[in-house]
Amino acid sequence: MKKIFERVYLVLIGLGITALMGLNGCKREALTYTTSSTVNMYTYLGQNPDYSLFKQIIDKAGYASFLDAYGAYTLFAANNAGVNAYLKATNKASVDAIDAETAKKIVSVSLIADTLTSSAFKDGRLRTATQTGQYLITGARNINGETKVVINKQANYVTGNIRAGNGIIHIIDNVLVPSDLTLAKTVEQNSKYSIFTAALKATGFYDTLNVASSANTNPTRRLLTLMAETDSAFRASGIADFNALKAKFSTKNDPKDHADSLWLFCAYRVWPELAYLSDIATSTAHATLAPLEITTSQLSGQTVLLNNDTFNGVLEPGFALDRPNSDITATNGVLHRVLGTYKIKVRFPTAVYFDVADQPEIRRSGFYRVPGQTNKVFAYNALSEVTLLGAADMNNNALFYNTTPATPGSADYYFGNDWVQIGNRFRNGANASNVSSATFTTPVIVRGRYKVWVDIKRNGNNQNIPVAFDGQTLPNLVNTADALSTTETEAQAEARGFKNYSESDVTVAANHVGRLVGIINVTVTGRHKITFTSTAQSGDARTFLLDAIEFRPVDMNQLRPKLGRSGALIP
């Protein structure tokens, strides 16, 4: 998506794993040890001597009858070698030395109420939490030249996709153990975070981060993400200890004051969401507990970067996350380590030129901006950042991607030489080819006041389309039959709420119409929603050719720059 800042399109492969089924330990997806509906997980483990020790842990936990009942579960069971490795690491002579409470924790973190084959393992957290409420993460690492699938940074995947009567079993080479520390305790017990820990305590965020998710009555605070800097990162930026940090940031000499910059410094590092590395890589903006402030993220190669943004053509370098020391699960969230000390970025309203045809899935399609593409179909659920609504037969509702030929027509001046048609017909009604509304996720827009221009190619079908920003309907309609006047000046057209947004003279590109739909007040920097709703009735032959949406600060020139066919801005 074209943004003011450079967009690096995100794929989970970039985090270090293509798909676990492609790895050596995952080539047995079709393997079935048993298909008997009467042999459930507990019985299966009992029939295989190499899993006898994990079966003993299940017995100790009191889960035997549970795992021998019918259901739909996924179990990560350690083989005997894995259980013995755990016993050795914990100085226990045998499974008998494991108390019942510990056994329950082991089984609970190994059990998911969902049936997940290895094809569902992606780099990052699994889609469903374990019985502890904590998520398992999967990834890949190279061990002696061999790629291993790693479960929760604690065990290697040995084999799996074993179908029992009540779910799927995966065999691993160590015992999984849940976290028993809050985010606050996780940071505090690591001596590398002594300065950061002191800052959390001084500002009161230590208490915020020391509440287990099960005990938190605030639904927005049950699971949090914490970005932390080590002492060495602070020292590299000239901050030797907590007193130096306080002296630099505490503007009111009261770190608990929400207007104090040290309080804001810590608040900016707490996100009210559960975001593992894979989640961060696939979302470009994240809310923080600092009021109205967000952190941006992007994937560059295999590195996740925070606040690495390009505004007004100037790169503002960000900071990388330390992958090996991130994705640390706590009882109330996840901890990441930042390789550097970063601050809240003070940003001013900046124009955003949103090419709606520049969607992640379209960009990866192979025909993005290839000349001469006609009506390339993207079904209603194929685009992650577009929501299409229409008739009951949703599969026939689609967005159509188009590009101009290698030699564009004399009147073709689309931004980037491409555009989208929303639906075969953009109208309300029962016809299955209808799309009645389309909602697009915008690029990041810095808080401020903006004029919103919708840039379309006129088609003469005379439909008045209302536009809503974050659910609020804007005052002016987009009429698909409106053309620009070739006799009035640009200033006269702008006074009426119209403009020629293209690089061509209006006498050539009179059908490329920019329509001012209203002024918005963006109160939170981040990504937003803009919705177009059809007013055409069933039977009306209505099409909607959408090129771009411009968000221009109210005090900037609304006519320049123009949107060029190359995708560049024309002064």
Secondary structure, DSSP 4 states (H G I P E B T S, - for coil): ---SSPP----GGGGT-S-GGGSGGG--TT--S---TT--HHHHHHH-GGGHHHHHHHHHHT-HHHHTS---EEEEEE-HHHHHHHHHHTT-SSGGGS-HHHHHHHHHHTEESS---GGG--BEE-SS-BTTSPPPEEEEEEETTEEEEEETTTEEEEEEEEEETTEEEEEESS------S-HHHHHHT-GGGHHHHHHHHHHTHHHHTTS-GGG---TTSSSEEEEEE-HHHHHHTT--SHHHHHHHH-SSS-TTSTTSHHHHHHHTTEESS---HHHHHT-SEEE-SSTT-EEEEEEETTEEEES-EEETTEEE--EEB-GGG--EEETTEEEEEESS-----------EEEETT--HHHHTSS-TT-TT---EEEETTS-TTEEEEESS-GGG-EEEEEE--SS--TT---GGGEEEEESSEE--SS-TTEEEEEEEE---B-SEEEEEEEEEE--S---EE-EEETTEEPSSPEETT----SSS-HHHHHHTTEE--BSS-TTT-TTEEEEEEEEEEE-SSB--EEEEE--PPTT-----EEEEEEEEETTS-SS-SEEPTTSSEE-
